[in-house]
Amino acid sequence: MRDEQKQLLQQIEILLEANDSQALGKLLNEQRASVLAEVVELLDNEQRSAIFNMLDKPISAEVLEKVDQATRSELFEIIPTEELTSLILQLDPDDAADILSELSEEESAKVLGSISPEESIQIKNLMSYSEDSAGGIMDPVVISVPEQATVAEAISKIRTAEIDEDFFSVYVVDRFGRFLGDVRIRLLLTNPEDTKISTLIDPDTIYVVADADQEEVRNIFSKNDLIVAPVLSKKHKLIGRITADRIIEVAEEEAAEDLYAMAGTDADELDNISVLHAAGVRMTWLLPALFGTAVTALVLMFFHGKFDFENLAVIYTAAIAFVPMIAAISGNAGLQTSAIVVCGLATGHLAAQRLSQVFMREVRVALLVALSCGIIGGFVCAFLPQLLGNPTDSTNHFRIVLAFATGMFSAIMVATTLGLFLPFLFRRIGIDPAISSGPLVTTANDSISVAIYMTLTLLLVG
């Protein structure tokens, strides 16, 4: 927290304790909603209730929209339904739909039943789309004119439009409401009033369809340097627009989701402040990983039986000391590859869309990494036992070193291959590619790499 925020938090707590409503109200309403949201997240429910009572309605609504989801779920419990309804009405329809989607169906219906039918229908339409789609993040309020209109009529439409957000162009539709293109505001200002809008249309306007994934929409904005894009239905009808500020929020959400998936947790952990809820979310990922490590243990137990003759039990003891090194290095090598691929897929980078191109690059990188780690690891395996005394004869020790170096090379190549192909496979079958970098896959890498190493040791020494 910045010093200014710390100072503001201290001032608010002092005024709350002193019960100085007038000074508190003046201080609060002078602050930005984004700053107040960060402060509200640090207060208890009693303090939050007092603050919301002091704030003007528009600022209260913005604060409610900007706080994190866990805080908002607690605010739902202390804000009466009537008050919540009045705050919802202060928000843009897309933000209102996002907040109502976090309520239970009963509470959401109660709020929607308390507002005008026109606003209720608009919000319900937004809620019908997936929250991760273009339709779910769009603003349904747009300025559109028919193709037969003149510049004067378009300007008149702009002047009478009830829209709080900035706009940069006017959308043009045919008599059936189908999208034809847009006309920049600059053209409306520089052409005669009797000019037909149809002569000014840009037919190559970039648009998105309502059911497009928000990650795809973000990539379209990024590649084309867009400020705003119209949203069309399957029938090519204009139904809304998406602005760059909303895309910034989407980029943050997508990046956070990928980080959660790669760490083996879920964004749902932040939906509730309960530690039991957070522990439950994490355990859904850790339990399968726990069973995965049990598979690695079974692999080692299996090979223990294979080494249980003549003097190979000593060799097994020497070889098993290097199992963590094999598992860790190969797992991290696979994680590096999958992270590169996942990032490329998420950003829509062309190189990440062509498996053959990525394969040729990553295989060459993997060969260099595997060869380097195999050689360096072999030297470590050769000299490390000397520090504590070599438990095996020189011939068998050399074979263990050779098995370790070869096993390290092979395990890295296998892990890198998995790290390369799994994100593409997951993406094709509709699973978030970021999961391919999570604990489940890294645990599987451990089992495979250990099996490769122990098999090579048995073949070379046995």
N, C-alpha and C positions, 0 to 999 in steps of 0.2 A: 504494500500500500504506500502511495506517495505521501510526502509530508503534508501536502495540502489536505488530502483526504483524512489523514490522522487528526489534523487540527480540526477539521469540520466535524469528525466523529466526536471528538472531545467536547466541542462546543454544544453539539446536539445533546449529548449525555448530561452536560451541566444544566442546560436549559430544561431538559425533561425532569431532572431531579428537583430543580427550583420551581417547577410548574409555571414557568413564564411563557404562557401561550402566545402572547403578542410578539415577543422577541423571537420565539421559535418559529412561528408562522412566517415572519418577515425573512428570517434566515433561510428557511427551507425553500420558499418560493423564489429566491434569488439564485438558486442552484440549478445546474443542468440536470435533466432527468437521469442521464447516464451516471453521473456522480452520485446522485441520491440512491440509485439502484445498488451501487456497490456498498454504500453505507448501510442500507436497509438489510442487506444480506448478513451483516455482522451484529445486528440487534436482536433482542428477544421479541416474542410476539406482542407483549404488552407495549413495548417501545414502538414497534411497527404500527400498531393500531393507533397510537397517539399521533404518529407522524402522518399517517394517511388522513386522519381527521383534520390536520392542519393544512394539508396541501390543497391547492386548487385542483378541480376535477381533471382538466387536461394533463397536468403534470402527474397526478396520481395514476392516470391511465398509462402514461408513458413509463412510469416506474414499474408498474405491474407487468408491463410487456418486456421490460429490459432485465429484470432480476432473473437469476437462474431458476431452473425448473423446480428444484427442491425447495427453494424459498417460496416460489409461487404456490406450491401445493400447500404450504403452511398458511400463506395469506388467504387462500380459499376458505380456510377454516375459521378465520377471524373476521372476514369481510362479509356482511350480510348480503343475501341474494339481491335485494333491491339496490344496494350500493354497488355490487358487482355489475349489475345490469347497466347502471348509469356510466360506469367506467368503460364497459364494453362498447357503449355507444360513442365514446370519445375516440375510439381507435379506428384505423382503416379496416375495411372488411377482411383483408388477408390476415392482419394481425389478430383481429377478433376471432377469426376462424381457428387460428393456431391455439389461442388461449382456451377457447371452448372445447377443443378436441382433447384437452388435458382433464376436463371435468368428466364425471360419470354421465352416462346417457340421460339419467333422470335430471341431474342438475343442469346439464346443457339444454335439455328440452324446456326446463323451467325458465331459463334465461331467454331463450329464443321466443318463448311464448309471451314474454313481457315487452318485446320490442315490435315495431311496426312490421306488417307482413312483407313489405318491399325489402327492408333491411334483412329480415329473417331469411327470406328466400335467397338473397344474395350470399349470405354467410353459409347457408345450407349447401348451396351449389359448390362453394369452395371446399367445404368439408367432405363433399362426395369424392373428391380427388384424393389420391394418395398424397400423404404429406411430403413425400420425397419426389414428387413430380412437378412439372412446370405448372400444371393447374393448381397444385397445392400451395405454390409460393407466389402465384401471380396476384396482381391488383386488378380487380374486375372493372375499375373505374377508368374509362378511356374517353378520348374525344374523337369522334368519327363523323364524317360527312359523306353524303352520296356523291357519286362520280359526276352528276349533273350540276353540282353546286358551283358557285363562283367564289372567287377569293373573298369578296365582301361577305358572303354568307358564312364562309368558314371562319372569318374573323369574328363575326357576330356570334357564332356558336361558341367560340373560345371565351368571349366576354361574358356570356351568360352561364357558362359551365360552372358547376359547383364542385371544384376539385382543389384540394389543398396542396397536392404534390406538384413538383415542377414537371413540365412536359416540354418536349423538344420537337415534336412533329404532330401533324394531324393525320389520322388514318382514314383511308378512303375505302368504301365498300360499295358493292353493287346493290341493286334493288332487293336482292335476296339476303343481304347481309354478309355476302362472301367478300373476303379480304382481297383488295386489288393492289395495295401498296401504300406508301406514306408520302406526305408532302412536308418538307422541312419548314419550320417557322420563318426562316430567312427568305424563302421563296414567296411566302404570303406577304411579307413586308416590302418586297422589291418588285412585285408585279402589280399591274393595274387591277382595280377592284372588280372589273367585269371579266377578268381572265377565268376561263373554265378550269376547275380543279383537275379535270381529266388530262389536261395538257401538261400538268406539273408533276404527275405521279411518278415516283421511282418504282418501276416494276420489279427491280431486283432487291427489294427490301428483305433483309434476313429476318425470318420468323422462327418460332418454335411451336411444336404441337403440344397440346395439353397433357398428353400422357408420356411425354419425354421425361427421362430421369433427370433430376436436378443436377447431377454430376455432368451429364451431357450438355445441359443448358449452360453450366458454368464454363465448360470448354469452348462452346460456341462464342460466348461473350469474350473470353480470353483471346481466342484466335482472331476475332474480327474487331477487337477494340470497341465493343458496343457500349453505349450508355443506356439504351433501352431497346427492348425487342417485343413485338406483338405476339400474343399467344392465340393460336387458332384451334378450333375444334376439328374433329375428324372430317367434318363436312366443309372445312376451310372457312368457317365463319369466325369473325373476330370476337373473342370472348374476354380479353384482358391484355395486360402487359406486364413485363418484368423489368425492373430497373437495376442499375449496377449496384446500388447500395444493398439490395436484397441478395445479389449474387455474392457480395463480400461475406454476408452472413452464411450463405450456403457453403462457400469455400472453407470457412472456419468449422462448420458442422462436419463436412466431409473429412477434413484433415483430422478432426478429433475422433471421428468414428474409426478411421484407419489406425490411428494410434492405439485406441482401445482394443481393437481387434488384434493388432500385432502384440499387444501386451497381455492378451488373454483375459480381457474383461469386456465390459459393455457400457455404452453410454447410459443404459437404464440405471446404472449405479447412482447417477446424479439425480434421478427422478425423485428420490426419497432420501431424507436426511438420516434415516434409521441405519445404525451400524449393522443390524441383523440383515436388513435388505442388501446392504453393500457386500457383506460376507457371503450371502446366498448367491449373489450374482457372480462373485469371484470363484466360489466353489463349483459352480456349474462348468467352469473351464478347468479348474485344478483337479477335480476328481478324475476326468478322463485322462489327464496328464499323469496322475498318480498310477492309474492302471497301466498306462504306457510304460512308465519306468519299471513296473512289475514285469513287463515283457522283457525289458533289458536284463532284469535279474534272472528271468527264466533262461535267457540266452546264455548267460554266464554259468548258470547251474548245469545246463546241457553240456557245455564244453568242459566243465569240470569232470563230468563222467567220461568224456572222450580222452582226457589227459590222465585218467586214473590207472596208469599201468607203467611198469618199469620206473624210470626216474623222471617221468614227465610231470609229476605233481609239483616238483620244484620249479620246473620251467613255467607251469601254469601260474604259480605264485609270482614269478618274476614278470610274466607277461601282463598279468591283471593290474599291476601297479600303473601301467601306462594307459589303461582303458579310459580314465577321465580325460586325458589329454586328447585322445582320438575323438571321443564324443564331443568335447567342447570345441575343438578347432573345426571339425567337419560341420558341426551344427552352426557355428558362427559364419562359416563360409557359405553355407546354404542360405542363411538368413540375409547375408549381404546381397546375394543374387536376387532373392525374392523381394527384398526391399526396393531394389532398383527397378524390377519389373512392375511391382505394385504401384510405385510412384509414377512410372511411365503410363500405365493403364489408367490411373486416376486422372492424370492431366491430359490424356488424349494425345500424347506425343506420338508422332507417326512411327518412329522406330519401335515403340512398344506395341504397335498394332501388327507388325510383321514378325511372326514367330521365327521365320528363317533368318531374318536379318539379326534379330536379337540373339538367336542361337549361335550364329557364327562368331559374334563378338564375345559372348559370355563363355563359350567353350575355350576360346583362346586365352581369355583372362583366367579361367579355372585351371587350365593346364599349367600356366605359369605359377599360380598360387599353390596348386597341388604339388608341383615339382619342388618349389621352394620350401614349403612346409614339410614335405617328405624328407628332403635332404637335411634340413635343420633339425627336424624332429629325430631323425636317425642319429645324428651326432649327440643330441641330448640323451637319447636312449642308450647310446654307447658309453657315455662318460658319467652319467648320473649315478648308476649303480656303484661305480668305483668309489664314490664318496662314502658309501656305507659298507663296501665290501661286496664283491661280485658273488652272488649265490650260485652261479652256474659256471660250467667250464667254458673255455674260450670259444669252442666250436659252437656250442648251443647258444652262447651269448651273441655271437655274430649272427646266428640264424634269427634270434629274437629281434635284433636290430634291423635285419633285412625285412622281417615280417612287419615290424612296426612302420618302417619307412614306406614299404609297399602298401600296407594297410592305410596309412595316413593319406597317401596319394589317391588310392581307390575310394576311400570314404569321402574325401573332399569332392571328387568327381561325381560320385553318386548324389551327395547332398546338393551340389550345385545344379545338377540335372533336375532334381526334385524342385529346387528353388526356382528354376526357370520354367518348368512345364506346369507345375501346380497352379500358379496364378492364372495362366491362360485356361487351364481346365476348369477351375472354379468359376471363372468369368463366363465360360461357355454354358455351364449348367446352372447359372443363376445364383451362385454363392459369392459373397464379397471376397475378392482376391486377397484382401489384407489378412484373412484368416489363415492363408497359406504360410504366413510368417509367425503364427501364434504358437502357443505351447504344444498343441496337439501334433503339429507337423515337426517341430524341433525335437519332440520326444520320439517320434517315429524315426527321425534321422539318427538319434542316439542308438536305437536298437539295431538299425541297419548297419551303421558304422562299426559297432562293437562286433556284430556277427561277421562282417568282412574281415576285421582284424584278427579275431580268434580263429577263423577258418584258415587264413594265411599262415598264422603261427603254427597251427596243427599240421598243415601240409609241409611247411618248410622244416619244422623241427621233428615232427613225428616220422 
